[in-house]
Amino acid sequence: MINVVILIKKVFQPDSVLYCVTDKRVLIINSQKKQKIKVIQRNEIKKKKIVNSDTDGEYKVQTVKLVTADEDVFLESIEKGDNVIKLL
């Protein structure tokens, strides 16, 4: 059962990327690429951390980096990145 769902819209390109973070998985829905949906299971995440760019500080957002065996995934323009990391 999914306990917590947080939908976070990207700041720079509204309606282009939606992130859905639950206690079991991360869904990344990219409407720019014809509704491409990427699913990352919680147990696939090897490492997670906050990485900030110059523009993140300007807009008071954070970028969460998730490292899996296959690739690095960046959740950009997250308002409360620490809370997202705690969920995962």
C-alpha positions as CSV (number, residue, x, y, z in Angstrom):
1,M,0.0,0.0,0.0
2,I,1.2,3.5,-0.8
3,N,1.4,5.5,2.3
4,V,2.6,8.9,1.0
5,V,2.3,10.4,-2.4
6,I,3.9,13.8,-3.3
7,L,3.5,15.4,-6.7
8,I,6.1,17.9,-7.5
9,K,6.0,20.0,-10.6
10,K,9.1,21.3,-12.3
11,V,9.6,25.0,-11.8
12,F,11.4,25.9,-15.1
13,Q,9.1,24.0,-17.5
14,P,5.6,23.7,-16.0
15,D,3.6,20.7,-17.0
16,S,6.6,19.1,-18.7
17,V,7.7,16.8,-15.9
18,L,5.8,15.4,-12.9
19,Y,7.5,13.4,-10.1
20,C,5.5,11.1,-7.9
21,V,7.4,9.9,-4.9
22,T,6.1,7.1,-2.7
23,D,7.5,4.9,0.0
24,K,8.0,2.2,-2.7
25,R,8.9,3.9,-6.0
26,V,9.5,7.0,-7.9
27,L,7.5,7.7,-11.1
28,I,8.8,10.3,-13.5
29,I,6.2,11.4,-16.1
30,N,7.7,13.5,-18.9
31,S,5.0,15.0,-21.1
32,Q,7.5,16.5,-23.5
33,K,8.5,13.0,-24.6
34,K,5.0,11.8,-25.5
35,Q,4.0,10.9,-21.9
36,K,7.1,8.8,-21.2
37,I,6.9,7.2,-17.8
38,K,9.9,6.0,-15.9
39,V,9.6,3.9,-12.8
40,I,12.4,3.4,-10.3
41,Q,11.7,0.9,-7.5
42,R,13.0,2.0,-4.0
43,N,15.2,-1.1,-3.7
44,E,17.0,-0.2,-7.0
45,I,18.3,3.1,-5.5
46,K,21.9,2.7,-4.4
47,K,22.6,6.2,-3.3
48,K,20.7,9.5,-2.9
49,K,21.8,13.0,-2.2
50,I,21.1,16.7,-2.7
51,V,23.1,18.4,-5.5
52,N,22.5,22.1,-6.0
53,S,23.1,24.3,-9.0
54,D,23.4,28.0,-9.2
55,T,19.8,28.4,-10.2
56,D,18.5,26.2,-7.5
57,G,19.5,28.7,-4.8
58,E,17.9,31.5,-6.8
59,Y,14.5,29.7,-6.9
60,K,14.8,28.1,-3.5
61,V,14.6,24.6,-4.8
62,Q,16.9,21.6,-4.8
63,T,18.0,18.8,-7.1
64,V,17.9,15.2,-5.8
65,K,20.3,12.8,-7.4
66,L,19.3,9.1,-7.3
67,V,22.0,6.6,-8.2
68,T,20.9,3.2,-9.5
69,A,22.9,0.3,-11.0
70,D,21.9,1.5,-14.5
71,E,22.0,5.3,-14.4
72,D,21.9,8.5,-12.4
73,V,18.5,10.1,-12.2
74,F,18.0,13.8,-11.3
75,L,14.8,15.1,-9.7
76,E,15.1,18.8,-10.5
77,S,13.4,21.8,-8.9
78,I,12.3,20.1,-5.7
79,E,11.1,22.4,-3.0
80,K,11.8,20.1,-0.1
81,G,14.5,17.7,-1.3
82,D,15.3,16.6,2.2
83,N,11.8,15.3,2.7
84,V,12.0,13.4,-0.6
85,I,15.2,11.7,0.5
86,K,13.6,10.7,3.8
87,L,10.8,9.0,1.8
88,L,13.3,6.9,-0.1
